[in-house]
Amino acid sequence: MKKEYKQLKPYLILWSTQAFSALGSGMTGYALVLWLYLRSGSALKTALLSVCSYAPYIIMSIFAGALSDRWNKKRTMLFCDLIAAVSTMTVFVLIRTDSLEAWHLYFLNGISGLMNTVQQPASEVAATLLIPREYYQKTSGLRSFSQSLNSILTPILATALFSFAGMETVIAVDLLTFMAAFLTLWLFIEIPQEESPEDVREEKEKLLASAGKGLRWLGQNLLILKLILFLACINLVASIYNAALPAMLLSREKGGETVLGLVNTFVGIATLAGSILVTVVPKPKNRVRAICLALFVSMSTENFLLAFGNDTVVWCIGAVLGWIFVPYMNANMDVIFRSTIPGRMQGRVYACRNTLQFFSIPVGYMAGGWLVDRVFEPLMARKAEGMLTSLFGSGKGSGAAMLFGVCGVVGVLICLCFHVLLKRDSWSEAEG
């Protein structure tokens, strides 16, 4: 255990402080969703916050990965964190001067999303350089643990601070966590740099040619490409879910800010339990099959319980069933990616992954917000009684509930289709 800690110490310091900063950022993002929805009452306007954050992934990810492979990983991470913090400080100033408008948030979320686009492949490669290969699955469990713990704490802390101390206090906490992570990375973490004769030649390559290498690598490794496309389809359904969830839970008779926070807290509890599970269960014989099964359980439970349930207990049970196996899926995906993609190519391949896997997220948020506001809510408003109201209830929020039912059907069909597509594929440590 002592040897293991010594080998992982630099990564553990980086992981813990970055997770602490992510908690602060998550609190701000959550509180801004509450702030905007309570003022506008529009699922589409609220969903645009996430659209603006994810849009840079589509536009810039491939080029960001090529740049990340060329640039110093530590300096890249520090610069991107600093610009994102400046955006957060701008929101703070606008609130203090009572000048904050929705378009300010869209623009600043776009800036933060762009910085995350550049930082994410750099941080992935940095983790690979700091983690010995034999600890990939354990450290993936740690990342899932911190993400799930943040999922538990974010709605609790953000709702409490937002309700009792205001948006300014939430942002102040975010900036404090940023400072802790920034100073730790700057002063105490050394990230090793890999360099080979090929790396030197690639410094002289044109940016477009360098980025294209990531796409060509994926074209030659179809298992990785199919898994990325699988996650892209799942992300489409998941982002529609994320756009519709506040609209339903904040509008329902038995809902409200506290209920929304409670359901999100149970999402965090489920992923925390799943993260602990990842660290203790043996390696699956077939990691691809494990990924398919985990996503099938998620898609076939939560959406239907949200659609047909009408109280907090059922919604929380849905959150647990929908998220408990997600860390297990992520861990297996992470092992396949890190063990298959060459280290000097990871920045470019991860960036291509970001474009292909995450392009469906802003599409899903836009579609989810539009479908709630313009299709399902007006449809349910016209149905004073009948089969639809007996299934999904009545009043504001019932349209979002109906949309969850549609998402459940679509999610199950996606899992079944990719199960067939991936049926002949497998992945084990020996194969990797």
C-alpha positions as CSV (number, residue, x, y, z in Angstrom):
1,M,0.0,0.0,0.0
2,K,2.9,2.4,0.8
3,K,4.5,1.7,-2.5
4,E,1.3,2.2,-4.3
5,Y,0.7,5.5,-2.6
6,K,4.2,6.7,-3.5
7,Q,3.7,5.8,-7.2
8,L,0.4,7.5,-7.3
9,K,1.1,10.5,-5.0
10,P,1.5,13.2,-7.7
11,Y,-1.7,12.0,-9.4
12,L,-3.6,11.8,-6.1
13,I,-2.7,15.4,-5.3
14,L,-3.7,16.6,-8.8
15,W,-6.9,14.5,-8.7
16,S,-8.1,15.7,-5.3
17,T,-7.5,19.4,-5.9
18,Q,-9.0,19.4,-9.4
19,A,-12.0,17.5,-8.0
20,F,-12.4,20.2,-5.3
21,S,-12.3,22.9,-8.0
22,A,-14.9,20.9,-10.0
23,L,-17.2,21.0,-7.0
24,G,-17.1,24.8,-7.0
25,S,-17.7,25.0,-10.8
26,G,-20.5,22.5,-10.5
27,M,-22.2,24.6,-7.8
28,T,-22.0,27.7,-9.9
29,G,-23.4,25.9,-13.0
30,Y,-26.3,24.4,-10.9
31,A,-27.2,27.7,-9.3
32,L,-27.2,29.5,-12.7
33,V,-29.7,26.9,-14.0
34,L,-32.0,27.7,-11.0
35,W,-31.4,31.4,-11.4
36,L,-32.3,31.4,-15.1
37,Y,-35.3,29.0,-15.0
38,L,-36.9,30.7,-12.1
39,R,-36.7,34.0,-14.0
40,S,-37.7,32.8,-17.5
41,G,-39.7,29.6,-16.9
42,S,-38.4,28.3,-20.2
43,A,-36.7,24.9,-20.6
44,L,-35.2,26.0,-23.9
45,K,-33.6,29.2,-22.5
46,T,-32.1,27.2,-19.6
47,A,-30.9,24.4,-21.9
48,L,-29.0,27.0,-23.9
49,L,-26.6,27.4,-21.0
50,S,-25.3,23.8,-21.6
51,V,-25.5,24.2,-25.4
52,C,-23.1,27.1,-25.2
53,S,-20.8,25.1,-23.0
54,Y,-20.7,22.1,-25.2
55,A,-20.7,23.8,-28.6
56,P,-16.9,24.4,-28.6
57,Y,-16.4,20.6,-28.4
58,I,-17.9,20.3,-31.8
59,I,-16.1,23.3,-33.4
60,M,-12.7,23.1,-31.9
61,S,-12.0,19.7,-30.2
62,I,-10.0,18.1,-33.1
63,F,-7.7,21.1,-33.3
64,A,-7.5,21.4,-29.6
65,G,-6.2,17.9,-29.3
66,A,-3.5,18.5,-31.9
67,L,-2.4,21.7,-30.0
68,S,-2.5,19.8,-26.7
69,D,-0.1,17.2,-28.0
70,R,2.3,20.0,-29.0
71,W,1.9,22.2,-25.9
72,N,3.2,21.8,-22.4
73,K,0.4,20.0,-20.5
74,K,0.8,21.8,-17.2
75,R,0.9,25.3,-18.8
76,T,-2.1,24.5,-20.9
77,M,-4.1,23.4,-17.9
78,L,-3.1,26.5,-15.9
79,F,-4.0,28.9,-18.7
80,C,-7.4,27.3,-19.4
81,D,-8.3,27.3,-15.7
82,L,-7.3,30.9,-15.4
83,I,-9.5,32.1,-18.3
84,A,-12.4,30.1,-17.0
85,A,-12.0,31.7,-13.6
86,V,-12.0,35.2,-15.2
87,S,-15.4,34.3,-16.9
88,T,-16.8,33.3,-13.5
89,M,-15.5,36.5,-11.9
90,T,-17.3,38.4,-14.7
91,V,-20.6,36.8,-13.8
92,F,-19.9,37.8,-10.2
93,V,-19.4,41.5,-11.1
94,L,-22.5,41.5,-13.4
95,I,-24.6,40.1,-10.5
96,R,-23.2,42.6,-8.0
97,T,-24.1,45.5,-10.4
98,D,-27.6,44.0,-11.2
99,S,-26.7,43.8,-14.8
100,L,-26.7,40.0,-15.5
101,E,-28.7,38.9,-18.5
102,A,-29.2,35.6,-20.1
103,W,-27.0,36.5,-23.1
104,H,-24.1,37.3,-20.8
105,L,-24.3,33.7,-19.5
106,Y,-24.5,32.2,-22.9
107,F,-21.4,34.1,-24.0
108,L,-19.4,33.4,-20.9
109,N,-20.4,29.7,-20.9
110,G,-19.0,29.6,-24.5
111,I,-15.7,31.0,-23.3
112,S,-15.5,28.5,-20.4
113,G,-16.5,25.7,-22.8
114,L,-13.7,26.6,-25.2
115,M,-11.2,26.5,-22.4
116,N,-12.4,23.1,-21.3
117,T,-12.1,21.9,-24.9
118,V,-8.4,22.7,-24.9
119,Q,-7.8,21.6,-21.3
120,Q,-9.6,18.3,-21.4
121,P,-7.2,16.4,-23.8
122,A,-4.3,17.9,-22.0
123,S,-5.5,16.7,-18.6
124,E,-6.3,13.2,-20.0
125,V,-2.7,12.9,-21.3
126,A,-1.4,14.3,-18.0
127,A,-3.2,11.6,-16.1
128,T,-1.8,8.9,-18.4
129,L,1.7,10.2,-17.8
130,L,1.2,10.3,-14.0
131,I,-0.5,6.9,-13.6
132,P,1.3,3.5,-13.9
133,R,-0.6,1.2,-16.3
134,E,-1.5,-1.3,-13.7
135,Y,-3.5,1.4,-11.8
136,Y,-5.7,2.5,-14.7
137,Q,-8.9,0.8,-13.4
138,K,-8.4,1.9,-9.8
139,T,-7.7,5.5,-10.7
140,S,-10.8,5.5,-13.0
141,G,-12.7,4.4,-10.0
142,L,-11.2,7.4,-8.1
143,R,-12.3,9.8,-10.8
144,S,-15.8,8.3,-10.7
145,F,-15.8,8.6,-6.9
146,S,-14.9,12.3,-7.0
147,Q,-17.5,13.0,-9.7
148,S,-20.2,11.2,-7.9
149,L,-19.3,12.8,-4.5
150,N,-19.5,16.2,-6.3
151,S,-22.9,15.1,-7.7
152,I,-24.1,14.5,-4.2
153,L,-22.7,17.7,-2.7
154,T,-23.4,20.1,-5.7
155,P,-27.2,20.2,-5.5
156,I,-27.2,20.3,-1.7
157,L,-24.6,23.0,-1.3
158,A,-25.7,25.0,-4.3
159,T,-29.3,25.0,-3.4
160,A,-28.5,25.9,0.3
161,L,-26.2,28.7,-0.6
162,F,-28.4,30.0,-3.5
163,S,-31.5,30.0,-1.3
164,F,-30.0,31.5,1.9
165,A,-26.9,33.6,0.7
166,G,-27.5,34.3,-2.9
167,M,-25.7,33.7,-6.2
168,E,-22.7,35.9,-5.2
169,T,-21.8,33.5,-2.4
170,V,-22.0,30.5,-4.7
171,I,-19.6,32.1,-7.1
172,A,-17.2,33.2,-4.2
173,V,-16.9,29.6,-3.1
174,D,-16.2,28.6,-6.7
175,L,-13.4,31.1,-7.0
176,L,-11.9,29.9,-3.7
177,T,-11.8,26.3,-4.9
178,F,-10.2,27.4,-8.2
179,M,-7.4,29.2,-6.3
180,A,-6.6,26.0,-4.3
181,A,-6.4,23.8,-7.4
182,F,-4.5,26.4,-9.5
183,L,-1.8,27.0,-6.9
184,T,-1.4,23.3,-6.2
185,L,-0.9,22.5,-9.9
186,W,1.4,25.5,-10.4
187,L,3.6,25.0,-7.4
188,F,3.6,21.3,-6.5
189,I,2.8,19.1,-9.5
190,E,5.4,18.1,-12.1
191,I,3.9,16.5,-15.2
192,P,6.5,14.4,-17.2
193,Q,6.8,15.2,-20.9
194,E,7.1,12.4,-23.5
195,E,9.3,13.2,-26.5
196,S,10.4,11.1,-29.4
197,P,11.9,11.8,-32.8
198,E,8.4,11.6,-34.2
199,D,7.2,14.2,-31.7
200,V,9.9,16.6,-33.0
201,R,8.8,16.0,-36.6
202,E,5.2,16.6,-35.6
203,E,6.0,20.0,-34.2
204,K,6.7,21.1,-37.8
205,E,3.5,19.6,-39.2
206,K,0.6,21.7,-40.2
207,L,-2.2,21.8,-37.6
208,L,-4.8,20.3,-39.9
209,A,-2.6,17.4,-40.9
210,S,-1.7,16.7,-37.2
211,A,-5.4,16.8,-36.2
212,G,-6.2,14.5,-39.1
213,K,-4.0,11.8,-37.7
214,G,-6.4,11.4,-34.8
215,L,-9.3,10.8,-37.2
216,R,-7.3,8.3,-39.3
217,W,-6.3,6.4,-36.2
218,L,-10.0,6.0,-35.3
219,G,-10.7,4.9,-38.8
220,Q,-8.2,2.1,-38.4
221,N,-9.5,1.1,-34.9
222,L,-13.1,0.4,-35.4
223,L,-13.9,-1.0,-31.9
224,I,-12.9,2.4,-30.4
225,L,-14.9,4.2,-33.1
226,K,-18.0,2.1,-32.5
227,L,-17.8,2.7,-28.8
228,I,-17.5,6.4,-29.3
229,L,-20.6,6.4,-31.6
230,F,-22.5,4.3,-29.0
231,L,-21.8,6.9,-26.3
232,A,-22.8,9.7,-28.8
233,C,-26.2,8.2,-29.1
234,I,-26.5,7.7,-25.4
235,N,-25.4,11.3,-24.8
236,L,-28.2,12.5,-27.1
237,V,-30.8,10.8,-24.9
238,A,-29.0,11.8,-21.7
239,S,-28.9,15.5,-22.7
240,I,-32.6,15.5,-23.5
241,Y,-33.1,14.1,-20.0
242,N,-30.9,16.9,-18.5
243,A,-32.9,19.6,-20.4
244,A,-36.2,18.2,-19.3
245,L,-35.5,17.4,-15.7
246,P,-35.6,20.9,-14.2
247,A,-38.6,21.7,-16.3
248,M,-40.5,18.7,-14.8
249,L,-39.4,18.7,-11.2
250,L,-39.6,22.5,-10.7
251,S,-43.1,22.6,-12.2
252,R,-44.8,19.5,-10.7
253,E,-47.2,19.9,-7.8
254,K,-45.0,17.6,-5.7
255,G,-41.8,19.1,-7.0
256,G,-39.7,22.2,-6.4
257,E,-36.1,23.3,-5.9
258,T,-35.7,20.9,-2.9
259,V,-37.0,17.9,-4.8
260,L,-34.8,18.7,-7.8
261,G,-31.8,18.9,-5.5
262,L,-32.8,15.7,-3.8
263,V,-33.1,13.7,-7.1
264,N,-29.7,15.1,-8.2
265,T,-28.3,14.1,-4.8
266,F,-29.5,10.5,-5.3
267,V,-27.8,10.6,-8.7
268,G,-24.6,11.4,-6.8
269,I,-25.2,8.7,-4.2
270,A,-25.8,6.1,-6.9
271,T,-22.6,7.1,-8.8
272,L,-20.7,7.1,-5.5
273,A,-21.8,3.6,-4.8
274,G,-21.0,2.6,-8.4
275,S,-17.5,4.1,-8.0
276,I,-16.8,2.0,-4.9
277,L,-18.1,-1.0,-6.7
278,V,-15.6,-0.4,-9.6
279,T,-12.6,-0.5,-7.2
280,V,-13.6,-3.9,-5.7
281,V,-15.2,-6.0,-8.5
282,P,-12.9,-8.2,-10.6
283,K,-12.1,-7.3,-14.2
284,P,-14.8,-8.5,-16.5
285,K,-13.9,-11.1,-19.1
286,N,-15.4,-9.0,-21.8
287,R,-15.3,-5.2,-21.2
288,V,-17.4,-4.4,-24.3
289,R,-20.2,-6.6,-23.1
290,A,-20.0,-5.0,-19.6
291,I,-20.4,-1.5,-21.2
292,C,-23.4,-2.6,-23.2
293,L,-25.1,-4.2,-20.2
294,A,-24.5,-1.2,-17.9
295,L,-26.0,1.2,-20.4
296,F,-29.0,-1.0,-21.0
297,V,-29.8,-1.0,-17.3
298,S,-29.5,2.7,-17.1
299,M,-31.6,3.5,-20.2
300,S,-34.4,0.9,-19.3
301,T,-35.1,2.2,-15.8
302,E,-34.7,5.8,-14.9
303,N,-36.5,7.5,-17.8
304,F,-39.6,5.3,-17.3
305,L,-39.7,5.9,-13.6
306,L,-39.5,9.6,-14.1
307,A,-42.2,9.5,-16.8
308,F,-44.8,7.4,-14.9
309,G,-43.8,8.3,-11.3
310,N,-45.6,11.0,-9.4
311,D,-43.7,11.4,-6.1
312,T,-40.2,12.0,-4.9
313,V,-39.5,8.4,-3.7
314,V,-40.1,7.0,-7.2
315,W,-38.0,9.7,-8.9
316,C,-35.1,9.0,-6.5
317,I,-35.3,5.3,-7.1
318,G,-35.1,6.0,-10.8
319,A,-32.1,8.2,-10.2
320,V,-30.3,5.3,-8.4
321,L,-31.1,2.7,-11.0
322,G,-30.2,5.0,-13.9
323,W,-26.8,5.9,-12.5
324,I,-25.4,3.2,-10.3
325,F,-23.7,1.3,-13.2
326,V,-22.4,4.4,-15.0
327,P,-19.1,4.4,-13.2
328,Y,-18.6,0.7,-14.1
329,M,-19.2,1.5,-17.7
330,N,-16.9,4.5,-17.6
331,A,-14.1,2.5,-15.9
332,N,-14.2,-0.2,-18.6
333,M,-14.3,2.4,-21.4
334,D,-11.4,4.2,-19.8
335,V,-9.2,1.1,-19.6
336,I,-9.9,0.2,-23.2
337,F,-9.1,3.8,-24.4
338,R,-5.9,4.3,-22.3
339,S,-4.5,0.8,-23.1
340,T,-5.3,0.9,-26.8
341,I,-4.4,4.5,-27.8
342,P,-0.6,5.2,-28.0
343,G,0.5,7.9,-25.5
344,R,1.8,10.3,-28.1
345,M,-1.5,10.1,-30.0
346,Q,-3.9,10.4,-27.0
347,G,-4.4,14.2,-27.2
348,R,-5.5,14.0,-30.8
349,V,-7.6,10.9,-30.4
350,Y,-9.3,12.1,-27.2
351,A,-10.0,15.4,-29.0
352,C,-11.6,13.6,-31.9
353,R,-13.5,11.5,-29.4
354,N,-14.8,14.8,-27.8
355,T,-16.1,16.0,-31.2
356,L,-17.7,12.6,-32.2
357,Q,-19.0,11.6,-28.7
358,F,-20.1,15.0,-27.4
359,F,-21.6,16.7,-30.6
360,S,-24.9,15.1,-29.7
361,I,-25.0,16.9,-26.3
362,P,-25.8,20.4,-27.4
363,V,-28.2,18.9,-30.0
364,G,-29.9,17.0,-27.2
365,Y,-30.2,20.0,-25.0
366,M,-31.7,22.1,-27.8
367,A,-34.0,19.3,-28.8
368,G,-35.0,18.7,-25.2
369,G,-35.8,22.3,-24.4
370,W,-37.6,22.8,-27.7
371,L,-39.7,19.6,-27.3
372,V,-40.7,20.5,-23.7
373,D,-41.7,24.1,-24.5
374,R,-43.1,23.7,-28.0
375,V,-44.4,20.1,-28.3
376,F,-45.1,18.1,-25.2
377,E,-46.2,20.8,-22.8
378,P,-48.7,22.3,-25.3
379,L,-49.9,18.8,-26.2
380,M,-50.5,17.9,-22.6
381,A,-52.1,21.3,-21.9
382,R,-54.8,20.4,-24.5
383,K,-55.5,17.0,-22.9
384,A,-57.7,17.7,-19.9
385,E,-58.4,14.0,-19.5
386,G,-57.7,10.7,-21.3
387,M,-55.0,8.0,-21.5
388,L,-52.1,10.5,-21.7
389,T,-53.1,12.3,-18.5
390,S,-53.6,9.0,-16.7
391,L,-50.0,8.0,-17.7
392,F,-48.2,11.3,-17.3
393,G,-50.4,13.5,-15.1
394,S,-51.7,16.9,-15.9
395,G,-50.6,20.5,-15.5
396,K,-47.2,22.1,-16.1
397,G,-44.5,19.4,-16.1
398,S,-46.6,16.6,-17.5
399,G,-45.3,17.3,-21.0
400,A,-41.7,16.8,-19.7
401,A,-42.8,13.6,-18.1
402,M,-44.2,12.3,-21.5
403,L,-40.8,13.2,-23.0
404,F,-39.1,11.0,-20.5
405,G,-41.3,8.1,-21.6
406,V,-40.2,8.7,-25.2
407,C,-36.5,8.9,-24.1
408,G,-36.9,5.5,-22.3
409,V,-38.1,3.8,-25.5
410,V,-35.4,5.4,-27.7
411,G,-32.6,4.6,-25.1
412,V,-33.6,0.9,-25.0
413,L,-33.6,0.7,-28.8
414,I,-30.1,2.3,-29.0
415,C,-28.7,-0.2,-26.6
416,L,-30.2,-3.1,-28.4
417,C,-28.9,-1.9,-31.8
418,F,-25.3,-1.4,-30.5
419,H,-25.4,-4.7,-28.7
420,V,-25.9,-6.4,-32.1
421,L,-23.3,-4.1,-33.7
422,L,-20.7,-4.9,-31.0
423,K,-21.7,-8.5,-30.5
424,R,-18.5,-9.9,-32.2
425,D,-16.2,-7.4,-30.4
426,S,-14.5,-8.1,-27.2
427,W,-11.6,-6.5,-25.2
428,S,-9.4,-8.0,-22.4
429,E,-6.1,-7.0,-20.9
430,A,-4.4,-9.6,-23.0
431,E,-6.0,-8.3,-26.2
432,G,-5.1,-4.8,-25.3
